[in-house]
């Protein structure tokens, strides 16, 4: 009887050891699949997942993931090709529109020098405004295609955020006055230095301020911290939490911003990320906040 018990115990121990070994092999296979899957997603490699285990269930799992990787790869290729085609089309269209628009503006200048009736002057003013708007959209589309096509990192230099912000605010003084907006500005006395591309930074600030002018209910608060974070906030009753989050989407506009290509903040986001910065929006209690942050020289 005792011998039988020892035999059963030995058998159970053997089964337990076998199960533990089987579990170890399955864990190893799962780790191989996870690591290989992460590698394929990050690197975009064309190789498929292969595992050392001969367990049919784990190999079936790996094969199912490989099928999804093939589908993902095809979809990614179509997306990248379509995105490239769209960028090229935008570049070509905006470039082709520049020449006739320049000619139209030239002829408008000549017409304004002629003796015209009151009705003709009014019509000419409308044409001038429409042409200016079309020219602005063309420039934005061209700038967007250039920003999206940039593969190399932008050349960087030490830039004072204080000075760049002051220049941008002064450049929009007439627009602020026209909307009866008196910006409330808060920034430190000492210079906040960051390694950035100055033209790109000015374009980012220009687009953010233009967005604030477009959606503001008549107020604007601008804050710069010593850590290199800029916050632009204003009441915007026409927006909500959903539309505020979509302001960075390419070609997205809301009803109050129909006179726009909808790519200003998308350009700002692209340029910010190219300089390793962060930009995001939030909407709280009827106020839109756009937060822009770069790493200051003192933090590096």
C-alpha contacts under 8 A as a table, 3 or more apart, distances in Angstrom:
res1	aa1	res2	aa2	distance
1	X	4	X	5.10
1	X	5	X	6.42
2	X	5	X	5.12
2	X	6	X	6.30
3	X	6	X	5.11
3	X	7	X	6.19
4	X	7	X	4.96
4	X	8	X	6.23
5	X	8	X	5.08
5	X	9	X	6.14
6	X	9	X	5.07
6	X	10	X	6.08
7	X	10	X	5.05
7	X	11	X	6.14
8	X	11	X	5.00
8	X	12	X	6.10
9	X	12	X	5.06
9	X	13	X	6.04
10	X	13	X	5.07
10	X	14	X	6.11
11	X	14	X	5.03
11	X	15	X	6.18
12	X	15	X	5.01
12	X	16	X	6.03
13	X	16	X	5.00
13	X	17	X	6.04
14	X	17	X	5.07
14	X	18	X	6.12
15	X	18	X	5.01
15	X	19	X	6.09
16	X	19	X	5.04
16	X	20	X	6.07
17	X	20	X	5.09
17	X	21	X	6.08
18	X	21	X	5.05
18	X	22	X	6.05
19	X	22	X	4.94
19	X	23	X	6.01
20	X	23	X	4.97
20	X	24	X	6.08
21	X	24	X	5.00
21	X	25	X	6.31
22	X	25	X	5.16
22	X	26	X	6.28
23	X	26	X	5.06
23	X	27	X	6.12
24	X	27	X	5.11
24	X	28	X	6.13
25	X	28	X	5.00
25	X	29	X	6.14
25	X	53	X	7.01
26	X	29	X	4.99
26	X	30	X	6.06
26	X	53	X	7.76
26	X	55	X	7.99
26	X	58	X	7.29
27	X	30	X	5.00
27	X	31	X	6.14
28	X	31	X	5.12
28	X	32	X	6.20
29	X	32	X	5.00
29	X	33	X	6.17
29	X	51	X	6.36
29	X	52	X	7.14
29	X	53	X	6.07
29	X	58	X	6.84
30	X	33	X	5.11
30	X	34	X	6.11
30	X	58	X	7.61
31	X	34	X	5.06
31	X	35	X	6.03
32	X	35	X	5.28
32	X	36	X	5.94
32	X	51	X	6.33
33	X	36	X	5.16
33	X	37	X	5.90
33	X	49	X	6.73
33	X	50	X	7.73
33	X	51	X	6.95
33	X	62	X	6.64
34	X	37	X	5.14
34	X	38	X	6.20
35	X	38	X	5.23
35	X	39	X	6.17
36	X	39	X	5.04
36	X	40	X	6.18
36	X	49	X	5.93
37	X	40	X	5.17
37	X	41	X	6.27
37	X	49	X	6.98
38	X	41	X	5.23
38	X	42	X	6.17
39	X	42	X	5.27
39	X	43	X	5.84
39	X	44	X	7.87
39	X	45	X	7.83
40	X	43	X	5.40
40	X	44	X	5.32
40	X	45	X	5.30
40	X	46	X	7.60
40	X	47	X	7.57
40	X	48	X	7.74
41	X	44	X	5.51
41	X	45	X	7.68
44	X	73	X	7.99
48	X	66	X	5.95
48	X	69	X	7.73
49	X	62	X	6.44
49	X	63	X	7.75
49	X	65	X	7.90
49	X	66	X	6.31
50	X	62	X	7.19
51	X	59	X	7.29
51	X	62	X	7.66
53	X	58	X	7.31
53	X	59	X	7.27
54	X	58	X	7.74
54	X	59	X	6.84
55	X	58	X	5.51
55	X	59	X	6.17
56	X	59	X	5.05
56	X	60	X	5.92
57	X	60	X	5.04
57	X	61	X	6.24
58	X	61	X	4.97
58	X	62	X	6.22
59	X	62	X	4.98
59	X	63	X	6.13
60	X	63	X	5.04
60	X	64	X	6.19
61	X	64	X	5.15
61	X	65	X	6.32
62	X	65	X	5.14
62	X	66	X	6.16
63	X	66	X	4.89
63	X	67	X	6.27
64	X	67	X	5.16
64	X	68	X	6.51
65	X	68	X	5.10
65	X	69	X	6.14
66	X	69	X	4.86
66	X	70	X	6.23
67	X	70	X	5.17
67	X	71	X	6.47
68	X	71	X	5.04
68	X	72	X	6.03
69	X	72	X	4.92
69	X	73	X	5.93
70	X	73	X	5.05
70	X	74	X	6.25
71	X	74	X	5.20
71	X	75	X	6.19
72	X	75	X	5.10
72	X	76	X	5.94
73	X	76	X	5.06
73	X	77	X	6.10
74	X	77	X	5.13
74	X	78	X	6.25
75	X	78	X	5.08
75	X	79	X	6.05
76	X	79	X	5.00
76	X	80	X	6.04
77	X	80	X	5.18
77	X	81	X	6.03
78	X	81	X	5.12
78	X	82	X	5.93
79	X	82	X	5.04
79	X	83	X	5.92
80	X	83	X	5.04
80	X	84	X	6.03
81	X	84	X	5.12
81	X	85	X	6.14
82	X	85	X	5.02
82	X	86	X	6.16
83	X	86	X	5.10
83	X	87	X	6.20
84	X	87	X	5.13
84	X	88	X	6.16
85	X	88	X	5.15
85	X	89	X	6.07
86	X	89	X	5.03
86	X	90	X	6.09
87	X	90	X	5.10
87	X	91	X	6.12
87	X	145	X	5.43
87	X	148	X	7.66
87	X	149	X	7.60
88	X	91	X	5.05
88	X	92	X	6.08
88	X	145	X	7.46
89	X	92	X	5.13
89	X	93	X	5.96
90	X	93	X	5.22
90	X	94	X	5.95
90	X	141	X	6.39
90	X	142	X	6.85
90	X	145	X	6.51
91	X	94	X	5.36
91	X	95	X	5.97
91	X	141	X	7.20
91	X	142	X	5.49
91	X	145	X	5.79
91	X	146	X	7.74
92	X	95	X	5.09
92	X	96	X	6.00
93	X	96	X	5.11
93	X	97	X	6.17
94	X	97	X	5.18
94	X	98	X	6.41
94	X	138	X	5.07
94	X	139	X	7.08
94	X	141	X	6.32
94	X	142	X	5.59
95	X	98	X	5.39
95	X	99	X	7.63
95	X	138	X	7.91
95	X	142	X	7.08
96	X	99	X	6.39
96	X	100	X	7.74
97	X	100	X	5.80
97	X	101	X	6.12
97	X	138	X	7.08
98	X	101	X	5.24
98	X	102	X	6.12
98	X	135	X	7.46
98	X	138	X	7.22
99	X	102	X	5.19
99	X	103	X	6.40
100	X	103	X	4.99
100	X	104	X	6.13
101	X	104	X	4.97
101	X	105	X	6.19
101	X	131	X	7.32
101	X	135	X	6.77
102	X	105	X	5.19
102	X	106	X	6.25
103	X	106	X	5.01
103	X	107	X	6.32
104	X	107	X	5.22
104	X	108	X	6.18
104	X	131	X	7.90
105	X	108	X	5.01
105	X	109	X	6.26
105	X	128	X	7.64
105	X	131	X	7.42
106	X	109	X	5.13
106	X	110	X	6.50
107	X	110	X	4.99
107	X	111	X	6.17
108	X	111	X	5.01
108	X	112	X	6.21
108	X	124	X	7.53
108	X	128	X	7.18
109	X	112	X	5.27
109	X	113	X	6.81
110	X	113	X	5.38
110	X	114	X	7.05
111	X	114	X	5.33
112	X	115	X	7.82
112	X	116	X	7.90
112	X	121	X	7.86
112	X	124	X	7.88
116	X	120	X	5.82
116	X	121	X	6.16
117	X	120	X	5.09
117	X	121	X	6.21
118	X	121	X	5.13
118	X	122	X	6.31
119	X	122	X	5.08
119	X	123	X	6.22
120	X	123	X	5.07
120	X	124	X	5.96
121	X	124	X	4.99
121	X	125	X	6.15
122	X	125	X	5.13
122	X	126	X	6.47
123	X	126	X	5.13
123	X	127	X	6.27
124	X	127	X	5.04
124	X	128	X	6.05
125	X	128	X	5.01
125	X	129	X	6.23
126	X	129	X	5.15
126	X	130	X	6.24
127	X	130	X	5.16
127	X	131	X	5.99
128	X	131	X	5.13
128	X	132	X	6.09
129	X	132	X	5.12
129	X	133	X	6.25
130	X	133	X	5.10
130	X	134	X	6.18
131	X	134	X	5.05
131	X	135	X	6.05
132	X	135	X	5.07
132	X	136	X	6.16
133	X	136	X	5.08
133	X	137	X	6.32
133	X	259	X	7.85
134	X	137	X	5.15
134	X	138	X	6.20
135	X	138	X	5.04
135	X	139	X	6.25
136	X	139	X	5.20
136	X	140	X	6.22
137	X	140	X	5.07
137	X	141	X	6.14
137	X	260	X	6.91
137	X	261	X	5.96
138	X	141	X	5.19
138	X	142	X	6.18
139	X	142	X	5.09
139	X	143	X	6.06
140	X	143	X	5.10
140	X	144	X	6.01
140	X	261	X	7.37
140	X	263	X	7.23
140	X	264	X	7.13
141	X	144	X	5.07
141	X	145	X	6.25
141	X	261	X	7.54
141	X	263	X	7.60
142	X	145	X	5.25
142	X	146	X	6.31
143	X	146	X	5.11
143	X	147	X	6.10
143	X	267	X	7.80
144	X	147	X	5.06
144	X	148	X	6.08
144	X	263	X	7.11
144	X	266	X	7.98
144	X	267	X	5.71
145	X	148	X	5.20
145	X	149	X	6.02
146	X	149	X	5.15
146	X	150	X	6.25
147	X	150	X	5.43
147	X	267	X	6.71
147	X	270	X	6.85
147	X	271	X	6.85
148	X	267	X	7.97
148	X	270	X	7.05
150	X	153	X	7.75
153	X	274	X	6.31
153	X	275	X	7.36
154	X	197	X	6.27
154	X	274	X	6.98
154	X	275	X	6.95
155	X	196	X	7.61
155	X	197	X	5.89
156	X	195	X	5.56
156	X	196	X	4.62
156	X	197	X	4.66
156	X	198	X	7.70
157	X	194	X	7.82
157	X	195	X	4.94
157	X	196	X	5.45
157	X	197	X	6.22
157	X	198	X	7.52
158	X	193	X	6.10
158	X	194	X	5.43
158	X	195	X	4.43
158	X	196	X	6.31
159	X	164	X	7.74
159	X	193	X	5.46
159	X	194	X	5.42
159	X	195	X	6.05
159	X	196	X	6.15
159	X	197	X	7.74
159	X	198	X	6.50
160	X	163	X	5.40
160	X	164	X	6.31
160	X	191	X	5.99
160	X	192	X	5.54
160	X	193	X	4.65
160	X	194	X	6.63
161	X	164	X	5.12
161	X	165	X	5.92
161	X	191	X	7.27
161	X	192	X	5.60
161	X	193	X	6.22
161	X	194	X	7.17
161	X	228	X	7.36
162	X	165	X	5.28
162	X	166	X	6.18
162	X	187	X	7.14
162	X	191	X	6.17
162	X	192	X	6.35
162	X	224	X	7.65
163	X	166	X	5.11
163	X	167	X	6.15
164	X	167	X	5.19
164	X	168	X	6.22
164	X	201	X	7.68
164	X	202	X	6.55
165	X	168	X	5.16
165	X	169	X	6.18
165	X	202	X	7.97
165	X	205	X	7.14
166	X	169	X	5.20
166	X	170	X	6.18
167	X	170	X	5.23
167	X	171	X	6.13
168	X	171	X	5.07
168	X	172	X	6.53
168	X	202	X	6.78
168	X	205	X	6.50
168	X	206	X	6.25
169	X	172	X	5.30
169	X	173	X	6.35
169	X	209	X	7.74
170	X	173	X	5.02
171	X	174	X	7.67
172	X	175	X	5.24
172	X	176	X	6.17
172	X	209	X	7.73
173	X	176	X	5.13
173	X	177	X	6.15
174	X	177	X	5.06
174	X	178	X	6.12
175	X	178	X	5.04
175	X	179	X	6.42
175	X	213	X	7.37
176	X	179	X	5.28
176	X	180	X	6.05
176	X	181	X	4.91
176	X	182	X	6.75
176	X	183	X	7.89
176	X	213	X	6.84
177	X	180	X	4.85
177	X	181	X	5.92
177	X	182	X	7.37
178	X	181	X	7.65
179	X	213	X	7.29
179	X	218	X	6.80
180	X	218	X	6.37
181	X	218	X	5.16
181	X	219	X	5.51
181	X	220	X	6.92
182	X	218	X	8.00
182	X	219	X	6.66
182	X	220	X	7.05
183	X	219	X	6.62
183	X	220	X	4.90
183	X	221	X	5.69
183	X	222	X	7.03
184	X	220	X	6.22
184	X	221	X	4.63
184	X	222	X	6.09
185	X	221	X	5.99
185	X	222	X	4.83
185	X	223	X	5.97
186	X	222	X	6.24
186	X	223	X	4.76
186	X	224	X	6.27
187	X	223	X	5.84
187	X	224	X	4.69
187	X	225	X	6.26
188	X	191	X	7.29
188	X	192	X	7.94
188	X	224	X	7.07
188	X	225	X	6.63
188	X	226	X	6.55
192	X	226	X	5.91
192	X	227	X	7.48
192	X	228	X	6.37
192	X	296	X	6.66
192	X	297	X	7.95
193	X	228	X	7.73
193	X	296	X	5.61
193	X	297	X	5.62
193	X	298	X	7.75
194	X	228	X	7.44
194	X	294	X	6.88
194	X	295	X	6.35
194	X	296	X	4.53
194	X	297	X	5.11
195	X	296	X	7.44
195	X	297	X	6.82
196	X	200	X	7.96
196	X	201	X	7.07
196	X	275	X	6.40
197	X	200	X	5.40
197	X	201	X	6.17
197	X	275	X	7.48
198	X	201	X	5.06
198	X	202	X	6.22
199	X	202	X	5.18
199	X	203	X	6.24
200	X	203	X	5.08
200	X	204	X	6.23
200	X	271	X	6.36
201	X	204	X	5.05
201	X	205	X	6.27
201	X	271	X	7.81
201	X	272	X	7.80
202	X	205	X	5.15
202	X	206	X	6.01
203	X	206	X	5.00
203	X	207	X	6.19
203	X	268	X	7.18
204	X	207	X	5.31
204	X	208	X	6.26
204	X	265	X	7.78
204	X	267	X	7.40
204	X	268	X	4.56
204	X	269	X	7.87
204	X	271	X	7.13
204	X	272	X	7.40
205	X	208	X	5.10
205	X	209	X	6.04
205	X	268	X	7.84
206	X	209	X	5.25
206	X	210	X	6.02
207	X	210	X	5.02
207	X	211	X	6.13
207	X	264	X	5.34
207	X	265	X	6.14
207	X	268	X	6.61
208	X	211	X	5.07
208	X	212	X	6.26
208	X	232	X	7.98
208	X	264	X	7.68
208	X	265	X	6.59
208	X	268	X	7.47
208	X	290	X	7.82
209	X	212	X	4.92
209	X	213	X	6.19
210	X	213	X	5.13
210	X	214	X	6.15
211	X	214	X	5.03
211	X	215	X	6.23
211	X	264	X	7.70
211	X	265	X	7.67
212	X	215	X	5.41
212	X	216	X	5.42
212	X	220	X	7.25
212	X	232	X	7.75
212	X	233	X	7.89
212	X	234	X	7.05
213	X	216	X	5.49
214	X	256	X	7.81
214	X	257	X	6.79
215	X	236	X	5.73
215	X	238	X	7.52
215	X	256	X	7.16
215	X	257	X	7.49
216	X	219	X	6.15
216	X	220	X	7.08
216	X	234	X	5.66
216	X	235	X	5.75
216	X	236	X	5.21
217	X	234	X	7.17
217	X	235	X	5.45
217	X	236	X	5.48
217	X	237	X	7.14
218	X	234	X	7.79
218	X	235	X	7.51
219	X	234	X	5.48
219	X	235	X	6.60
220	X	232	X	6.96
220	X	233	X	5.75
220	X	234	X	4.66
220	X	235	X	7.72
221	X	231	X	7.83
221	X	232	X	5.77
221	X	233	X	5.22
221	X	234	X	6.35
222	X	230	X	7.12
222	X	231	X	5.72
222	X	232	X	4.74
222	X	233	X	6.65
223	X	229	X	7.95
223	X	230	X	5.48
223	X	231	X	5.15
223	X	232	X	6.70
224	X	228	X	6.67
224	X	229	X	5.69
224	X	230	X	4.48
224	X	231	X	6.66
225	X	228	X	5.57
225	X	229	X	5.39
225	X	230	X	6.62
226	X	229	X	7.44
226	X	296	X	7.92
227	X	294	X	7.98
227	X	295	X	7.01
227	X	296	X	5.89
227	X	299	X	7.59
228	X	293	X	5.72
228	X	294	X	5.40
228	X	295	X	6.09
228	X	296	X	5.38
229	X	291	X	7.09
229	X	292	X	5.70
229	X	293	X	4.20
229	X	294	X	6.43
230	X	291	X	5.83
230	X	292	X	5.07
230	X	293	X	6.14
231	X	289	X	6.68
231	X	290	X	5.73
231	X	291	X	4.54
231	X	292	X	6.30
232	X	289	X	5.67
232	X	290	X	5.17
232	X	291	X	6.51
233	X	287	X	6.56
233	X	288	X	5.47
233	X	289	X	4.42
233	X	290	X	6.43
234	X	287	X	5.40
234	X	288	X	5.54
234	X	289	X	6.92
235	X	286	X	5.70
235	X	287	X	4.17
235	X	288	X	6.12
236	X	239	X	5.72
236	X	286	X	6.02
236	X	287	X	5.66
236	X	288	X	6.17
237	X	240	X	7.44
237	X	286	X	5.67
237	X	287	X	7.55
238	X	256	X	7.07
239	X	243	X	5.90
239	X	244	X	6.30
239	X	286	X	7.78
239	X	288	X	7.91
240	X	243	X	5.46
240	X	244	X	5.93
240	X	283	X	6.56
240	X	286	X	7.39
241	X	244	X	5.22
241	X	245	X	6.35
241	X	282	X	6.99
241	X	283	X	5.21
241	X	284	X	7.64
242	X	245	X	5.37
242	X	246	X	6.56
243	X	246	X	5.05
243	X	247	X	6.39
243	X	254	X	7.29
244	X	247	X	5.47
244	X	281	X	6.49
244	X	282	X	6.50
244	X	283	X	6.30
244	X	288	X	7.09
245	X	248	X	7.09
245	X	281	X	6.18
245	X	282	X	6.81
246	X	249	X	5.24
246	X	252	X	7.03
247	X	252	X	6.53
247	X	253	X	7.29
247	X	262	X	7.80
247	X	265	X	6.58
247	X	266	X	7.61
248	X	252	X	7.66
248	X	263	X	7.53
248	X	265	X	5.17
248	X	266	X	4.66
248	X	269	X	6.83
249	X	252	X	5.52
249	X	262	X	7.89
249	X	263	X	7.45
249	X	265	X	7.90
249	X	266	X	5.99
250	X	262	X	6.50
250	X	263	X	5.35
250	X	266	X	5.62
251	X	261	X	5.93
251	X	262	X	4.28
251	X	263	X	5.17
252	X	261	X	7.75
252	X	262	X	4.80
252	X	263	X	7.07
253	X	257	X	5.80
253	X	258	X	6.18
253	X	260	X	7.19
253	X	261	X	7.39
253	X	262	X	4.97
254	X	257	X	5.30
254	X	258	X	6.47
255	X	258	X	5.67
257	X	260	X	5.92
257	X	262	X	7.90
258	X	261	X	7.80
260	X	263	X	7.94
261	X	264	X	7.47
262	X	265	X	7.56
262	X	266	X	7.77
263	X	266	X	4.86
263	X	267	X	6.07
264	X	267	X	5.33
264	X	268	X	6.42
265	X	268	X	4.72
265	X	269	X	6.05
266	X	269	X	5.10
266	X	270	X	6.24
267	X	270	X	5.11
267	X	271	X	6.15
268	X	271	X	5.31
268	X	272	X	5.99
269	X	272	X	5.08
269	X	273	X	6.18
269	X	278	X	7.98
269	X	279	X	6.37
270	X	273	X	5.34
270	X	274	X	6.24
271	X	274	X	5.03
271	X	275	X	6.47
272	X	275	X	5.28
272	X	276	X	6.39
272	X	277	X	5.04
272	X	278	X	6.38
272	X	279	X	6.96
273	X	276	X	4.77
273	X	277	X	5.24
273	X	278	X	6.48
274	X	277	X	7.48
276	X	294	X	7.31
277	X	292	X	7.46
277	X	293	X	5.70
277	X	294	X	4.70
277	X	295	X	7.11
278	X	291	X	7.94
278	X	292	X	5.81
278	X	293	X	5.18
278	X	294	X	6.64
279	X	290	X	7.20
279	X	291	X	5.52
279	X	292	X	4.48
279	X	293	X	6.41
280	X	290	X	5.90
280	X	291	X	5.48
280	X	292	X	6.88
281	X	288	X	7.15
281	X	289	X	5.45
281	X	290	X	4.52
281	X	291	X	6.18
282	X	288	X	6.09
282	X	289	X	5.26
282	X	290	X	6.79
283	X	286	X	6.63
283	X	287	X	5.58
283	X	288	X	4.69
283	X	289	X	6.16
284	X	287	X	5.30
284	X	288	X	6.73
284	X	289	X	7.93
295	X	299	X	6.48
295	X	300	X	7.13
296	X	299	X	5.44
296	X	300	X	6.85
297	X	300	X	5.40
